[in-house]
Amino acid sequence: MKKGCLISCVVVLVIFIVAVTMGGIFYYRGLAAPDPNNNETKLFSIEEGWSVSVIAKHLKEDNYIKSELVFQVYVFISGDRDKLQAGNFELSPAMSVPQVVDLLVKSKEKQIEIKIIEGQRLEEVARVVEEQGIKGDFVDRAKVANYKDKYSFLANVPGDKTLEGFLFPDTYKLNINSTVDDVIKKMLDNFDLKLKELPAPTNPMFSNLSDLVILASIVEREATKSNIERRRIAGVYLNRLTAQTYLQADPTVQYSKDMENYRKASDKDCFKFWQPITAQDYETVNGGYNTYKIKGLPPGPICSPSEGSLAAAFNPERNNYFYFFHTKDGAIVFSETAEEHQERLKAAN
């Protein structure tokens, strides 16, 4: 072999060895935790249908991994590429890539599933949690004062208030040893996550998040599954608020009536919330939430609103409607004037 060829081979070999070494260093450094001293866990959600590259992208954006490429290479080498599951996961920046992947793969083992439905009030949420045997008093712990310092969106909410309205409705996976604080933290983390995904509010009446959540909770109890109707209903309430007239939202009367009756109920486990109200209830129900007797918004949310209802409160439809009613088949009829409203109501009945 000629001397020139020998030198060329040696150079190529050296370059190869250096490249492999540098690649190995990059790979193993990329497996390490982004912030070993930060053990604070937060909710990380993987949606159905996300590819490994999409999961890696979101993990990197949330500072749970150092490198998207290293994460993808690791799950390929480990054989876990097709085992990553959709769901909500508690991750921290102090976790290494192997720890993160292990959690994403095995998290469904020995878990409790809790499904919180949109439009449920605090006591109903508590009932669902308690039925799963979660340790602790949910209602007692679901107070703003207990979480005010941990979530910026609670900064302007009085500490003596409950977390009504901020417990995001969703399906949650929990360890069998979880406490009510673990459940509440997951719900608040999820609310924070959804809040960041919403567009900036254009509602001219409110910039205060608490007021927007109150409005969203009322919309949730009034609307069907249609987001178009949610925005339209929010527009109706916006018109009433702008005109400084009574909101006249039936769900607030139900909430206030249930509040009083629930306190008196001997069997709270079987108490049925959201029962139909009568015309007399508009005048007789007290408790501070009856918007036929108080002007403006009630003092707090009345249930857990969905993302669609939050979006409607943030960006209500601009319309001229002041009235609406539900037909027997579930449709919602809107009117601009009281006369038009009464005519359509009579026709529907």
GUVO-53717 format. One record per residue (C-alpha): residue in three letters; z, y, x; residue number from 1. Coordinates in steps of 0.5 Angstrom, whole numbers, m for minus. Last residue first. Example, Ala and Ser with C-alpha at 12.3 -4.5 7.8 and 13.67 -1.06 7.14 Angstrom:
<nodes>
[SER [14 m2 27] 2] [ALA [16 m9 25] 1] 
</nodes>
This chain:
<nodes>
[ASN [46 50 m191] 349] [ALA [40 52 m186] 348] [ALA [37 57 m191] 347] [LYS [44 60 m192] 346] [LEU [45 61 m184] 345] [ARG [38 64 m183] 344] [GLU [40 69 m188] 343] [GLN [47 71 m186] 342] [HIS [44 72 m178] 341] [GLU [38 76 m181] 340] [GLU [43 81 m184] 339] [ALA [48 81 m178] 338] [THR [42 83 m174] 337] [GLU [39 80 m167] 336] [SER [39 73 m169] 335] [PHE [40 66 m165] 334] [VAL [39 59 m168] 333] [ILE [42 53 m164] 332] [ALA [40 46 m165] 331] [GLY [45 41 m166] 330] [ASP [42 37 m172] 329] [LYS [47 40 m177] 328] [THR [45 47 m174] 327] [HIS [49 51 m169] 326] [PHE [50 59 m170] 325] [PHE [48 65 m167] 324] [TYR [49 72 m167] 323] [PHE [48 79 m162] 322] [TYR [41 77 m160] 321] [ASN [37 83 m156] 320] [ASN [36 79 m150] 319] [ARG [37 79 m143] 318] [GLU [39 72 m141] 317] [PRO [45 71 m137] 316] [ASN [45 71 m129] 315] [PHE [52 69 m127] 314] [ALA [54 67 m133] 313] [ALA [48 62 m134] 312] [ALA [49 60 m127] 311] [LEU [56 58 m128] 310] [SER [54 55 m135] 309] [GLY [49 50 m131] 308] [GLU [54 49 m125] 307] [SER [58 46 m131] 306] [PRO [64 49 m134] 305] [SER [71 46 m133] 304] [CYS [75 49 m139] 303] [ILE [78 55 m143] 302] [PRO [78 60 m137] 301] [GLY [83 66 m137] 300] [PRO [86 72 m140] 299] [PRO [81 72 m146] 298] [LEU [74 76 m145] 297] [GLY [73 83 m149] 296] [LYS [77 85 m155] 295] [ILE [83 81 m158] 294] [LYS [83 78 m165] 293] [TYR [77 74 m166] 292] [THR [77 73 m159] 291] [ASN [83 68 m160] 290] [TYR [86 67 m153] 289] [GLY [92 71 m153] 288] [GLY [96 65 m156] 287] [ASN [95 67 m164] 286] [VAL [91 63 m169] 285] [THR [92 66 m176] 284] [GLU [86 70 m177] 283] [TYR [81 66 m174] 282] [ASP [84 60 m176] 281] [GLN [83 62 m184] 280] [ALA [76 61 m183] 279] [THR [77 54 m181] 278] [ILE [77 50 m174] 277] [PRO [74 44 m172] 276] [GLN [78 40 m167] 275] [TRP [77 41 m160] 274] [PHE [83 37 m157] 273] [LYS [86 30 m160] 272] [PHE [93 29 m158] 271] [CYS [94 21 m157] 270] [ASP [97 22 m150] 269] [LYS [101 28 m152] 268] [ASP [105 24 m157] 267] [SER [110 28 m160] 266] [ALA [106 34 m161] 265] [LYS [109 41 m161] 264] [ARG [106 44 m154] 263] [TYR [99 41 m156] 262] [ASN [99 44 m162] 261] [GLU [100 51 m159] 260] [MET [95 50 m154] 259] [ASP [90 47 m159] 258] [LYS [90 53 m163] 257] [SER [89 57 m157] 256] [TYR [83 53 m154] 255] [GLN [80 52 m161] 254] [VAL [80 60 m162] 253] [THR [77 60 m155] 252] [PRO [72 55 m157] 251] [ASP [70 59 m164] 250] [ALA [67 65 m160] 249] [GLN [68 72 m163] 248] [LEU [67 76 m157] 247] [TYR [70 82 m161] 246] [THR [66 89 m160] 245] [GLN [65 93 m154] 244] [ALA [58 94 m155] 243] [THR [57 91 m148] 242] [LEU [62 86 m149] 241] [ARG [58 84 m155] 240] [ASN [51 84 m151] 239] [LEU [54 80 m146] 238] [TYR [56 75 m151] 237] [VAL [49 74 m153] 236] [GLY [46 74 m146] 235] [ALA [51 68 m144] 234] [ILE [48 65 m151] 233] [ARG [41 66 m148] 232] [ARG [43 63 m141] 231] [ARG [46 57 m144] 230] [GLU [40 56 m149] 229] [ILE [35 56 m143] 228] [ASN [40 51 m139] 227] [SER [39 46 m144] 226] [LYS [45 41 m145] 225] [THR [48 44 m151] 224] [ALA [52 50 m151] 223] [GLU [58 53 m154] 222] [ARG [63 50 m150] 221] [GLU [60 51 m143] 220] [VAL [58 58 m145] 219] [ILE [66 59 m146] 218] [SER [67 56 m139] 217] [ALA [62 60 m136] 216] [LEU [65 67 m139] 215] [ILE [72 65 m136] 214] [VAL [68 63 m129] 213] [LEU [65 70 m129] 212] [ASP [71 74 m131] 211] [SER [75 70 m125] 210] [LEU [69 71 m120] 209] [ASN [69 79 m121] 208] [SER [62 82 m121] 207] [PHE [62 83 m128] 206] [MET [59 87 m134] 205] [PRO [52 88 m130] 204] [ASN [51 80 m130] 203] [THR [46 80 m124] 202] [PRO [50 75 m120] 201] [ALA [48 72 m113] 200] [PRO [44 66 m113] 199] [LEU [49 59 m114] 198] [GLU [49 54 m108] 197] [LYS [55 57 m105] 196] [LEU [59 56 m112] 195] [LYS [57 49 m112] 194] [LEU [60 48 m105] 193] [ASP [66 52 m107] 192] [PHE [67 48 m114] 191] [ASN [66 41 m110] 190] [ASP [72 43 m105] 189] [LEU [76 45 m111] 188] [MET [75 39 m114] 187] [LYS [76 35 m108] 186] [LYS [83 39 m107] 185] [ILE [85 37 m114] 184] [VAL [84 30 m113] 183] [ASP [87 30 m106] 182] [ASP [93 34 m109] 181] [VAL [94 29 m115] 180] [THR [95 23 m110] 179] [SER [90 18 m106] 178] [ASN [93 11 m104] 177] [ILE [87 8 m108] 176] [ASN [82 12 m104] 175] [LEU [78 17 m108] 174] [LYS [71 17 m111] 173] [TYR [69 23 m115] 172] [THR [65 24 m121] 171] [ASP [64 31 m123] 170] [PRO [67 37 m127] 169] [PHE [69 42 m122] 168] [LEU [76 44 m123] 167] [PHE [76 52 m122] 166] [GLY [76 53 m130] 165] [GLU [83 52 m131] 164] [LEU [87 52 m124] 163] [THR [93 55 m127] 162] [LYS [95 62 m127] 161] [ASP [102 64 m124] 160] [GLY [98 66 m117] 159] [PRO [94 71 m120] 158] [VAL [87 70 m119] 157] [ASN [84 75 m114] 156] [ALA [84 70 m108] 155] [LEU [82 64 m111] 154] [PHE [75 64 m109] 153] [SER [78 65 m102] 152] [TYR [80 58 m102] 151] [LYS [86 55 m98] 150] [ASP [91 61 m99] 149] [LYS [91 60 m106] 148] [TYR [92 53 m107] 147] [ASN [99 52 m109] 146] [ALA [99 59 m112] 145] [VAL [93 57 m117] 144] [LYS [97 52 m120] 143] [ALA [94 45 m121] 142] [ARG [100 41 m118] 141] [ASP [104 41 m125] 140] [VAL [98 39 m129] 139] [PHE [97 33 m124] 138] [ASP [104 31 m124] 137] [GLY [104 26 m118] 136] [LYS [101 19 m116] 135] [ILE [94 17 m119] 134] [GLY [94 11 m124] 133] [GLN [87 12 m126] 132] [GLU [90 14 m133] 131] [GLU [93 20 m130] 130] [VAL [87 23 m127] 129] [VAL [83 22 m134] 128] [ARG [89 25 m137] 127] [ALA [90 31 m132] 126] [VAL [83 32 m134] 125] [GLU [84 33 m141] 124] [GLU [90 37 m140] 123] [LEU [86 42 m136] 122] [ARG [80 43 m141] 121] [GLN [74 39 m141] 120] [GLY [68 42 m142] 119] [GLU [64 38 m137] 118] [ILE [66 31 m136] 117] [ILE [71 29 m130] 116] [LYS [69 22 m128] 115] [ILE [74 19 m123] 114] [GLU [72 13 m119] 113] [ILE [78 9 m115] 112] [GLN [76 6 m108] 111] [LYS [77 0 m105] 110] [GLU [71 0 m101] 109] [LYS [66 5 m103] 108] [SER [67 9 m96] 107] [LYS [64 4 m92] 106] [VAL [57 7 m90] 105] [LEU [59 14 m90] 104] [LEU [66 13 m87] 103] [ASP [63 9 m81] 102] [VAL [57 14 m80] 101] [VAL [62 19 m79] 100] [GLN [67 15 m74] 99] [PRO [61 13 m70] 98] [VAL [58 21 m70] 97] [SER [65 23 m68] 96] [MET [70 26 m72] 95] [ALA [74 32 m70] 94] [PRO [69 37 m74] 93] [SER [72 34 m81] 92] [LEU [69 29 m86] 91] [GLU [72 28 m93] 90] [PHE [66 25 m97] 89] [ASN [62 26 m104] 88] [GLY [57 21 m106] 87] [ALA [50 18 m104] 86] [GLN [51 12 m99] 85] [LEU [48 11 m92] 84] [LYS [47 3 m91] 83] [ASP [39 4 m90] 82] [ARG [40 7 m83] 81] [ASP [46 3 m81] 80] [GLY [43 m2 m76] 79] [SER [47 1 m70] 78] [ILE [41 3 m67] 77] [PHE [38 6 m72] 76] [VAL [44 10 m75] 75] [TYR [45 12 m67] 74] [VAL [38 15 m66] 73] [GLN [39 19 m73] 72] [PHE [45 22 m71] 71] [VAL [43 23 m64] 70] [LEU [37 27 m67] 69] [GLU [41 31 m71] 68] [SER [45 33 m66] 67] [LYS [52 36 m65] 66] [ILE [55 33 m72] 65] [TYR [60 35 m77] 64] [ASN [58 43 m76] 63] [ASP [56 44 m83] 62] [GLU [49 45 m81] 61] [LYS [49 39 m77] 60] [LEU [51 35 m83] 59] [HIS [46 38 m87] 58] [LYS [40 36 m82] 57] [ALA [43 29 m81] 56] [ILE [43 28 m88] 55] [VAL [36 30 m89] 54] [SER [33 26 m83] 53] [VAL [37 20 m86] 52] [SER [33 21 m93] 51] [TRP [37 24 m99] 50] [GLY [35 20 m105] 49] [GLU [41 20 m109] 48] [GLU [45 26 m106] 47] [ILE [50 26 m100] 46] [SER [56 31 m101] 45] [PHE [61 33 m96] 44] [LEU [68 35 m98] 43] [LYS [72 38 m93] 42] [THR [77 36 m88] 41] [GLU [81 40 m83] 40] [ASN [82 36 m76] 39] [ASN [79 41 m72] 38] [ASN [82 40 m65] 37] [PRO [76 35 m63] 36] [ASP [71 40 m65] 35] [PRO [63 38 m65] 34] [ALA [66 31 m64] 33] [ALA [62 26 m59] 32] [LEU [56 22 m60] 31] [GLY [52 28 m58] 30] [ARG [55 28 m51] 29] [TYR [53 20 m51] 28] [TYR [46 22 m53] 27] [PHE [45 28 m48] 26] [ILE [48 24 m42] 25] [GLY [43 18 m44] 24] [GLY [37 22 m44] 23] [MET [39 26 m37] 22] [THR [40 19 m34] 21] [VAL [34 16 m37] 20] [ALA [30 23 m35] 19] [VAL [33 22 m28] 18] [ILE [31 15 m27] 17] [PHE [24 16 m29] 16] [ILE [23 22 m25] 15] [VAL [26 18 m19] 14] [LEU [21 12 m21] 13] [VAL [15 17 m21] 12] [VAL [17 20 m14] 11] [VAL [18 13 m11] 10] [CYS [11 11 m14] 9] [SER [8 18 m11] 8] [ILE [11 16 m4] 7] [LEU [8 9 m4] 6] [CYS [1 12 m6] 5] [GLY [1 17 m1] 4] [LYS [4 12 4] 3] [LYS [m2 7 3] 2] [MET [0 0 0] 1] 
</nodes>
